[in-house]
Each structure stands twice: as C-alpha cells, then as structure tokens.
C-alpha cells in the first residue's frame, strides 16, 4: 500500500481495520471527496450564524413534572444484593 495516501493507512490503523490494496484505493477516492467537501464548508461565511442556531424546531417531549409517591426505601433495598445503613452497598473500585 505504498502509493495509498497516508491518511487511509493511518485511519485503517486507528480503526483496526485491515484493508486490501483495492479497498484502500477505493477509500482514498472517497476520503479525497470528503476532504474536498469539508474544505468547501470551511470556506463558507458563517459569521452571522449564531452558535446555538437550530435548523429544525425543537420540541420538549417530556411530561410535566408531578409530585407522586416514590418507592419505599425498604422495598427498594429488598432487591439489592447488599445494603448497609439504608443505602445500596457496592464493591469498592478505587484504592
């Protein structure tokens, strides 16, 4: 793959994807077109576009908050593999 652009070899190495010579050549063309498209985007004047601009309207899909009784602590702890002092007990992961 000596004549394949380094970008393809590097990407395939980082992605741990072994590529055949034919695949590398095909992806080289695709990457080239992708990089050209990115370069076109970089030339656009976006100075008037606000950083938080959305191209589609956003709608809140969440329900309204309402107060309701929560699960009783003892009932919740009945399903715990281990508990101590009214809390879930988990194995220590840090020394």
MARBA-3410 file (N, C-alpha, C, O; in Angstrom, 1 decimal):
95
0.8,-1.2,0.0,0.0,0.0,0.0,0.9,1.3,0.0,0.5,2.3,0.6 ~ 2.0,1.2,-0.7,2.9,2.3,-0.6,2.4,3.5,-1.3,2.6,4.7,-0.9 ~ 1.6,3.4,-2.4,1.1,4.5,-3.2,-0.3,5.1,-2.6,-0.8,6.0,-3.2 ~ -0.8,4.5,-1.6,-2.0,4.9,-0.9,-1.7,6.1,0.0,-0.7,6.0,0.7 ~ -2.5,7.1,-0.1,-2.2,8.3,0.8,-2.1,7.8,2.3,-2.8,6.9,2.7
-1.3,8.5,3.0,-1.0,8.1,4.4,-2.3,8.2,5.3,-2.5,7.5,6.2 ~ -3.2,9.1,4.9,-4.4,9.3,5.7,-5.2,8.0,5.8,-5.7,7.6,6.8 ~ -5.3,7.2,4.7,-6.0,6.0,4.6,-5.3,5.0,5.5,-6.0,4.3,6.3 ~ -4.0,4.9,5.4,-3.3,3.9,6.2,-3.4,4.2,7.7,-3.6,3.3,8.5 ~ -3.4,5.5,8.0,-3.5,5.9,9.4,-4.9,5.6,10.0,-5.0,5.1,11.1
-5.9,6.0,9.2,-7.3,5.7,9.6,-7.5,4.2,9.8,-8.1,3.8,10.8 ~ -7.1,3.4,8.9,-7.3,2.0,9.0,-6.6,1.4,10.2,-7.1,0.5,10.8 ~ -5.4,2.0,10.5,-4.6,1.5,11.6,-5.4,1.9,12.9,-5.5,1.1,13.8 ~ -5.8,3.1,13.0,-6.5,3.6,14.2,-7.8,2.8,14.4,-8.2,2.6,15.6 ~ -8.5,2.5,13.3,-9.8,1.8,13.4,-9.6,0.3,13.5,-10.6,-0.4,13.7
-8.4,-0.1,13.4,-8.0,-1.6,13.5,-8.8,-2.3,12.4,-9.3,-3.4,12.6 ~ -8.8,-1.7,11.2,-9.5,-2.3,10.1,-8.4,-2.6,9.0,-8.0,-1.7,8.3 ~ -8.1,-3.9,8.8,-7.1,-4.2,7.8,-7.8,-4.0,6.4,-8.9,-4.5,6.2 ~ -7.1,-3.3,5.5,-7.6,-3.0,4.2,-6.8,-3.7,3.1,-5.6,-3.7,3.2 ~ -7.5,-4.2,2.1,-6.7,-4.7,1.0,-6.3,-3.5,0.1,-6.8,-2.4,0.4
-5.4,-3.7,-0.8,-5.0,-2.6,-1.7,-6.1,-2.0,-2.4,-6.2,-0.8,-2.6 ~ -7.1,-2.9,-2.9,-8.2,-2.4,-3.7,-9.1,-1.5,-2.8,-9.6,-0.5,-3.2 ~ -9.4,-2.0,-1.5,-10.2,-1.2,-0.6,-9.5,0.1,-0.3,-10.2,1.1,-0.2 ~ -8.2,0.1,-0.1,-7.5,1.3,0.3,-7.6,2.3,-0.9,-7.8,3.5,-0.6 ~ -7.5,1.9,-2.1,-7.6,2.8,-3.3,-9.0,3.3,-3.4,-9.2,4.5,-3.6
-10.0,2.5,-3.1,-11.4,3.0,-3.2,-11.7,4.0,-2.1,-12.2,5.1,-2.4 ~ -11.2,3.7,-0.9,-11.4,4.6,0.2,-10.6,5.9,0.0,-11.0,7.0,0.5 ~ -9.5,5.8,-0.6,-8.7,7.0,-0.9,-9.5,8.0,-1.7,-9.5,9.2,-1.4 ~ -10.2,7.5,-2.7,-11.0,8.4,-3.5,-12.2,9.0,-2.7,-12.5,10.2,-2.9 ~ -12.8,8.2,-1.9,-13.9,8.6,-1.1,-13.4,9.7,0.0,-14.1,10.7,0.2
-12.3,9.4,0.6,-11.7,10.4,1.5,-11.4,11.7,0.8,-11.6,12.7,1.4 ~ -10.9,11.6,-0.4,-10.5,12.8,-1.1,-11.7,13.6,-1.3,-11.7,14.9,-1.1 ~ -12.8,13.0,-1.8,-14.1,13.8,-2.0,-14.6,14.3,-0.7,-15.1,15.5,-0.6 ~ -14.5,13.6,0.4,-14.9,14.0,1.7,-14.1,15.3,2.2,-14.7,16.2,2.6 ~ -12.8,15.2,2.0,-11.9,16.3,2.4,-12.2,17.6,1.5,-12.1,18.7,2.0
-12.5,17.3,0.3,-12.9,18.5,-0.6,-14.2,19.1,-0.1,-14.3,20.3,-0.1 ~ -15.2,18.3,0.3,-16.4,18.8,0.8,-16.2,19.6,2.1,-16.8,20.7,2.3 ~ -15.3,19.1,3.0,-15.0,19.8,4.2,-14.3,21.1,3.9,-14.6,22.1,4.6 ~ -13.5,21.1,2.9,-12.8,22.4,2.6,-13.8,23.4,2.0,-13.7,24.6,2.3 ~ -14.8,22.9,1.3,-15.9,23.8,0.8,-16.6,24.4,2.0,-16.9,25.6,2.0
-16.9,23.6,2.9,-17.7,24.0,4.1,-16.9,25.1,4.9,-17.4,26.0,5.4 ~ -15.5,24.9,5.0,-14.7,25.8,5.7,-14.6,27.1,5.0,-14.3,28.1,5.7 ~ -14.9,27.2,3.7,-14.9,28.5,3.0,-16.1,29.3,3.2,-16.2,30.5,2.8 ~ -17.2,28.7,3.8,-18.5,29.4,3.9,-18.3,30.5,5.0,-17.7,30.3,6.0 ~ -19.0,31.6,4.8,-19.1,32.6,5.8,-20.2,32.3,6.8,-21.4,32.5,6.4
-19.9,32.0,7.9,-20.9,31.6,9.0,-20.8,32.6,10.1,-21.3,32.4,11.2 ~ -20.2,33.8,9.9,-20.1,34.8,10.9,-21.5,35.3,11.4,-21.6,35.7,12.6 ~ -22.5,35.3,10.6,-23.8,35.7,11.0,-24.7,34.6,11.6,-25.8,34.9,12.0 ~ -24.1,33.4,11.7,-24.9,32.3,12.2,-24.6,32.2,13.7,-23.4,32.0,14.1 ~ -25.6,32.2,14.5,-25.3,32.1,16.0,-24.9,30.6,16.3,-25.4,29.7,15.7
-24.1,30.5,17.3,-23.5,29.2,17.6,-24.6,28.2,18.1,-24.4,27.0,18.0 ~ -25.7,28.7,18.6,-26.8,27.8,19.0,-27.9,27.7,18.0,-29.0,27.2,18.4 ~ -27.7,28.1,16.8,-28.8,28.0,15.8,-29.2,26.6,15.5,-28.3,25.7,15.5 ~ -30.5,26.3,15.4,-31.0,25.0,15.1,-31.6,25.1,13.7,-32.3,26.1,13.3 ~ -31.5,24.0,12.9,-32.1,24.0,11.6,-33.5,23.5,11.6,-34.2,23.7,10.7
-33.8,22.8,12.7,-35.2,22.3,12.8,-35.7,22.8,14.2,-34.9,22.9,15.1 ~ -37.0,23.0,14.3,-37.5,23.4,15.6,-37.4,22.3,16.6,-37.6,21.1,16.3 ~ -37.1,22.7,17.9,-37.0,21.7,19.0,-38.3,21.8,19.8,-38.9,22.8,20.0 ~ -38.7,20.6,20.2,-39.9,20.4,21.0,-39.6,19.6,22.2,-38.9,18.6,22.1 ~ -40.1,20.0,23.3,-39.9,19.3,24.6,-40.8,18.1,24.5,-42.1,18.2,24.5
-40.3,16.9,24.6,-41.0,15.7,24.5,-41.3,15.1,25.9,-41.8,14.0,26.1 ~ -40.9,15.8,27.0,-41.0,15.4,28.3,-42.4,15.7,28.9,-43.0,16.7,28.5 ~ -42.8,14.9,29.8,-44.1,15.2,30.5,-43.9,16.3,31.6,-42.8,16.6,31.9 ~ -45.0,16.8,32.0,-44.9,17.8,33.1,-44.5,17.1,34.4,-44.9,16.0,34.6 ~ -43.7,17.8,35.2,-43.4,17.2,36.5,-44.6,17.2,37.4,-45.4,18.1,37.4
-44.7,16.1,38.1,-45.8,16.0,39.1,-45.3,15.3,40.3,-44.5,14.3,40.2 ~ -45.8,15.7,41.4,-45.4,15.1,42.7,-46.2,13.8,42.9,-47.4,13.8,42.8 ~ -45.5,12.7,43.1,-46.2,11.4,43.4,-45.3,10.6,44.3,-44.1,10.9,44.4 ~ -45.8,9.7,45.0,-45.0,8.9,46.0,-43.9,8.1,45.3,-44.1,7.6,44.2 ~ -42.8,8.1,46.0,-41.7,7.3,45.4,-41.7,5.9,46.1,-42.4,5.7,47.0
-40.8,5.1,45.6,-40.7,3.7,46.1,-40.2,3.8,47.5,-39.2,4.5,47.8 ~ -40.7,3.0,48.4,-40.3,3.0,49.8,-38.9,2.4,49.8,-38.5,1.5,49.1 ~ -38.0,3.0,50.7,-36.6,2.7,50.8,-36.4,1.2,51.1,-35.6,0.5,50.4 ~ -37.2,0.7,52.0,-37.0,-0.8,52.4,-37.4,-1.7,51.2,-36.8,-2.7,51.0 ~ -38.4,-1.3,50.5,-38.8,-2.1,49.3,-37.7,-2.1,48.2,-37.4,-3.1,47.7
-37.1,-0.9,48.0,-36.1,-0.8,47.0,-34.9,-1.7,47.5,-34.2,-2.3,46.6 ~ -34.5,-1.6,48.7,-33.3,-2.3,49.2,-33.5,-3.8,49.3,-32.6,-4.6,49.4 ~ -34.8,-4.3,49.2,-35.0,-5.7,49.2,-34.4,-6.4,48.0,-34.1,-7.5,48.0 ~ -34.3,-5.6,46.9,-33.8,-6.2,45.7,-32.3,-6.0,45.5,-31.7,-6.5,44.6 ~ -31.7,-5.3,46.5,-30.2,-5.0,46.4,-29.5,-6.3,46.8,-29.8,-7.0,47.8
-28.4,-6.6,46.1,-27.5,-7.7,46.5,-26.9,-7.5,47.9,-26.6,-8.4,48.6 ~ -26.6,-6.2,48.2,-26.0,-5.8,49.5,-26.5,-4.4,49.9,-26.5,-3.5,49.0 ~ -26.7,-4.2,51.1,-27.1,-2.9,51.6,-26.5,-2.7,53.0,-26.2,-3.6,53.7 ~ -26.4,-1.4,53.4,-25.8,-1.1,54.7,-26.4,0.3,55.1,-26.2,1.3,54.3 ~ -26.9,0.4,56.3,-27.4,1.7,56.8,-28.4,2.3,56.0,-28.5,3.6,55.9
-29.3,1.6,55.3,-30.3,2.2,54.5,-29.9,2.6,53.1,-30.6,3.3,52.4 ~ -28.7,2.2,52.7,-28.2,2.5,51.3,-27.7,1.3,50.6,-27.4,0.3,51.2 ~ -27.7,1.4,49.3,-27.1,0.3,48.5,-25.6,0.2,48.7,-25.0,1.3,48.9 ~ -25.1,-1.0,48.9,-23.7,-1.1,49.1,-23.1,-1.8,47.9,-23.6,-2.8,47.4 ~ -22.0,-1.2,47.4,-21.4,-1.7,46.2,-19.9,-2.0,46.5,-19.4,-1.4,47.4
-19.3,-2.9,45.7,-17.9,-3.1,45.9,-17.0,-1.9,45.7,-17.3,-1.1,44.8 ~ -16.0,-1.8,46.4,-15.0,-0.7,46.3,-14.3,-0.9,44.9,-13.8,-1.9,44.6 ~ -14.2,0.2,44.2,-13.5,0.1,42.9,-12.2,0.9,42.9,-11.3,0.8,42.0 ~ -12.0,1.8,43.8,-10.8,2.6,43.9,-10.0,2.3,45.2,-10.7,2.0,46.2 ~ -8.7,2.3,45.2,-7.9,2.1,46.4,-7.6,3.4,47.1,-7.0,3.4,48.1
END
